[in-house]
Amino acid sequence: MKQILIIEDDQNIAELERDYLQLNGYKVEIIQDGAEGLKKALVGIYDLIIVDLMLPNKDGYEIIKEVRKKLEIPIVVVSARSEDIDKIRGLGFGADDYLTKPFSPAEMVARIQSHIKRYERLLGKNITTGIIVHRGLEIHTGSRKLFLNGKEVQLTTKEYDLLVFLASNSNIVFSKEQIFDALWGEDYYGDTATVAVHIQKIRKKIEKDPSSPEYIETVWGAGYRFNSL
C-alpha cells in the first residue's frame, strides 16, 4: 500500500485530503506542525508528500528545500496562496505540483496518482546501471547522481530528469513545449515557463558561466539542446 504524508495545520482540510486518499487505497499520515512534518518526511518511508505553505514552526518552502536535499519523491503543494510568485517559488524549490485551495478532491487524487505513477516509471527506467559522460560531466543513471569533474552536484528530481532527458538526446534541439510534455505531462499545473526556470537552475550548478553555457545551450526561437561536442 502506498504511503502519503500530509503536512497541513488545517485539520478540516487535512482530514478531507486523508479521507479521499484512503478511499482510493492509500495509507495516510497527518502532521500539523511544520518542524515535526519535516522530521517525518526525512524518514523516507513515504511515496508522496502533500504540504501546505503556511505552517507553524517551519513553513512549506523550507520543508520542500530540506526534503529535496535528500529525497526525490513527489511533493505536491496544497495552499491558499494563489499568487503566481508563490507557485513559481514552490515549484522552483522542488515541488512537483501546486494546488490552490479550495480544490477539487477528485482532481487532487488524480494528480497524486499521476505523480506516483510517473515517479515509478522514472525509477523503472533507471534501474539498470549506466553512466552518461560529457566533458567532465558524469550522470549516473543507476544511482541518479551527478558528478562534475569528480565532485558530486546536488539536483532536485526535476532538474535531474531534465538533464538526463537532454543529455540522453545530445545535440538535438527540443522546444520548451516538447520538454514540458516529456517531463511534466499535460495533467500538470503550470506552463512551459517552468522549463526555463529549471534550466536556469541547472546551469547555475554545472556551468562555469551560466550566462554563456557550455552544456545546455539556448537555440533562439527553437528551444534548448545539450551540447556534447
C-alpha positions as CSV (number, residue, x, y, z in Angstrom):
1,M,0.0,0.0,0.0
2,K,1.3,3.4,-1.0
3,Q,2.0,5.8,1.9
4,I,1.3,9.5,1.8
5,L,2.4,12.1,4.3
6,I,0.1,15.2,4.7
7,I,1.7,18.2,6.4
8,E,-1.2,20.5,7.0
9,D,-2.3,22.6,10.1
10,D,-5.9,23.0,9.0
11,Q,-7.5,19.9,10.5
12,N,-10.6,20.0,8.2
13,I,-8.5,20.3,5.1
14,A,-6.1,17.5,6.2
15,E,-9.0,15.2,7.1
16,L,-10.7,15.9,3.7
17,E,-7.4,15.0,1.9
18,R,-6.9,11.9,4.0
19,D,-10.5,10.6,3.5
20,Y,-10.3,10.9,-0.3
21,L,-6.9,9.3,-0.4
22,Q,-7.9,6.4,1.8
23,L,-11.0,5.8,-0.3
24,N,-8.5,5.3,-3.2
25,G,-6.4,2.8,-1.4
26,Y,-3.6,5.0,0.2
27,K,-2.3,4.8,3.7
28,V,-2.2,8.4,5.0
29,E,-0.5,10.1,8.0
30,I,-1.2,13.7,9.0
31,I,1.2,16.0,10.8
32,Q,0.1,19.6,11.7
33,D,3.4,21.1,12.7
34,G,6.0,22.1,10.1
35,A,9.1,21.1,12.0
36,E,7.7,17.7,13.0
37,G,6.4,17.2,9.5
38,L,9.9,17.7,8.1
39,K,11.3,15.1,10.5
40,K,8.7,12.6,9.4
41,A,9.3,13.4,5.7
42,L,13.0,12.7,6.0
43,V,12.4,9.2,7.4
44,G,12.0,8.3,3.7
45,I,9.1,5.8,4.0
46,Y,6.5,7.8,2.0
47,D,5.7,7.6,-1.6
48,L,4.5,11.2,-1.8
49,I,4.2,14.3,0.4
50,I,1.4,16.8,0.4
51,V,2.5,20.1,2.1
52,D,0.9,23.4,2.9
53,L,3.0,26.5,2.7
54,M,1.7,28.3,5.8
55,L,2.6,26.1,8.8
56,P,3.7,26.6,12.4
57,N,7.4,26.4,13.3
58,K,8.6,25.7,9.7
59,D,6.9,26.8,6.5
60,G,6.3,24.7,3.5
61,Y,9.1,26.3,1.4
62,E,11.7,25.2,4.0
63,I,10.2,21.7,4.1
64,I,10.4,21.4,0.3
65,K,14.1,22.6,0.2
66,E,15.2,20.3,3.0
67,V,13.4,17.2,1.6
68,R,14.8,17.8,-1.9
69,K,18.4,17.7,-0.5
70,K,17.9,14.1,0.4
71,L,14.8,12.6,-1.3
72,E,13.4,12.6,-4.8
73,I,9.8,11.5,-4.0
74,P,7.0,13.6,-5.4
75,I,5.9,16.7,-3.4
76,V,2.5,18.3,-4.0
77,V,1.8,21.8,-2.5
78,V,-1.8,22.5,-1.4
79,S,-2.1,26.1,-0.4
80,A,-4.4,29.0,-0.1
81,R,-1.7,31.2,-1.7
82,S,-2.8,31.7,-5.3
83,E,-0.3,34.3,-6.5
84,D,1.9,33.3,-9.3
85,I,5.0,34.2,-7.3
86,D,4.1,31.7,-4.6
87,K,3.5,29.0,-7.2
88,I,6.8,29.7,-9.0
89,R,8.7,29.8,-5.7
90,G,7.2,26.5,-4.6
91,L,7.9,24.8,-7.9
92,G,11.3,26.4,-8.1
93,F,12.3,24.9,-4.7
94,G,11.5,21.4,-6.0
95,A,7.7,20.8,-5.6
96,D,6.2,18.7,-8.4
97,D,2.8,20.2,-8.4
98,Y,0.7,23.0,-6.9
99,L,-3.0,23.0,-6.0
100,T,-4.8,26.1,-4.8
101,K,-7.4,26.0,-2.0
102,P,-10.3,25.5,-2.4
103,F,-9.5,22.5,-4.6
104,S,-11.4,19.5,-6.1
105,P,-10.6,16.4,-4.0
106,A,-11.1,14.2,-7.1
107,E,-8.6,16.3,-9.0
108,M,-6.2,16.1,-6.1
109,V,-6.4,12.3,-6.1
110,A,-5.9,12.2,-9.9
111,R,-2.8,14.3,-9.8
112,I,-1.3,12.4,-6.9
113,Q,-1.9,9.1,-8.7
114,S,-0.3,10.5,-11.8
115,H,2.8,11.8,-9.9
116,I,3.3,8.4,-8.1
117,K,3.0,6.5,-11.4
118,R,5.4,8.9,-13.2
119,Y,7.9,8.6,-10.4
120,E,7.7,4.8,-10.5
121,R,8.2,4.8,-14.3
122,L,11.3,7.0,-13.9
123,L,12.7,4.6,-11.2
124,G,12.0,1.7,-13.6
125,K,13.9,3.4,-16.4
126,N,16.9,3.9,-14.2
127,I,17.2,0.5,-12.6
128,T,20.0,-0.6,-14.9
129,T,23.3,1.0,-14.2
130,G,24.9,3.3,-16.7
131,I,26.9,6.5,-16.9
132,I,26.4,9.3,-19.4
133,V,29.7,11.2,-19.7
134,H,30.2,14.5,-21.4
135,R,33.3,16.7,-20.9
136,G,33.8,16.2,-17.2
137,L,30.1,15.7,-16.5
138,E,29.1,12.2,-15.3
139,I,25.4,11.3,-14.9
140,H,25.0,8.0,-13.1
141,T,21.6,6.7,-14.1
142,G,21.6,3.8,-11.7
143,S,22.1,5.9,-8.6
144,R,20.6,9.1,-10.0
145,K,23.7,11.0,-9.1
146,L,25.6,13.8,-10.9
147,F,29.3,14.5,-10.8
148,L,31.1,17.4,-12.3
149,N,34.9,16.9,-12.5
150,G,34.7,14.3,-9.9
151,K,32.6,16.3,-7.4
152,E,29.0,15.4,-6.7
153,V,26.4,18.1,-7.6
154,Q,23.0,18.1,-5.9
155,L,20.0,18.4,-8.2
156,T,16.3,18.2,-7.5
157,T,14.3,15.4,-9.0
158,K,13.0,17.5,-11.9
159,E,16.4,19.1,-12.5
160,Y,18.0,15.7,-12.7
161,D,15.3,14.3,-15.0
162,L,15.6,17.3,-17.3
163,L,19.4,17.0,-17.5
164,V,19.1,13.3,-18.3
165,F,16.5,13.9,-20.9
166,L,18.7,16.4,-22.8
167,A,22.0,14.6,-22.2
168,S,20.5,11.3,-23.5
169,N,19.5,13.1,-26.7
170,S,22.5,15.3,-27.1
171,N,22.8,17.8,-29.9
172,I,19.1,17.5,-30.6
173,V,17.0,20.7,-30.2
174,F,13.9,20.4,-28.1
175,S,11.3,23.1,-27.8
176,K,10.0,24.1,-24.4
177,E,6.7,22.5,-25.2
178,Q,8.4,19.2,-26.1
179,I,10.4,19.2,-22.9
180,F,7.4,20.2,-20.8
181,D,5.2,17.4,-22.3
182,A,8.0,14.8,-21.8
183,L,8.8,15.6,-18.2
184,W,5.6,17.2,-16.7
185,G,2.8,16.0,-18.8
186,E,-0.5,17.6,-19.7
187,D,-2.0,16.9,-16.3
188,Y,0.5,19.1,-14.6
189,Y,-0.3,22.6,-13.3
190,G,1.7,25.3,-14.9
191,D,3.1,26.2,-18.3
192,T,6.3,25.9,-20.3
193,A,7.9,28.8,-18.4
194,T,8.8,26.3,-15.7
195,V,11.2,24.7,-18.2
196,A,13.3,27.9,-18.5
197,V,13.3,28.2,-14.7
198,H,14.6,24.6,-14.2
199,I,17.3,25.1,-17.0
200,Q,18.5,28.3,-15.4
201,K,18.8,26.5,-12.0
202,I,20.7,23.6,-13.6
203,R,23.1,26.0,-15.4
204,K,23.9,27.7,-12.1
205,K,25.0,24.3,-10.8
206,I,27.0,22.9,-13.7
207,E,28.2,25.8,-15.9
208,K,31.4,27.8,-15.3
209,D,29.5,30.8,-16.7
210,P,25.7,30.3,-16.7
211,S,25.3,33.3,-19.0
212,S,27.4,31.6,-21.6
213,P,26.6,27.9,-21.1
214,E,28.8,25.1,-22.5
215,Y,26.4,22.2,-21.8
216,I,22.8,23.3,-22.1
217,E,22.6,25.8,-25.0
218,T,19.7,28.0,-25.9
219,V,18.8,27.9,-29.6
220,W,17.0,31.1,-30.0
221,G,13.5,30.8,-31.4
222,A,13.7,27.0,-31.3
223,G,14.4,25.7,-27.7
224,Y,17.3,24.0,-26.0
225,R,19.9,21.4,-26.7
226,F,22.6,19.6,-24.8
227,N,26.0,20.2,-26.5
228,S,28.3,17.1,-26.3
229,L,30.8,18.4,-28.8
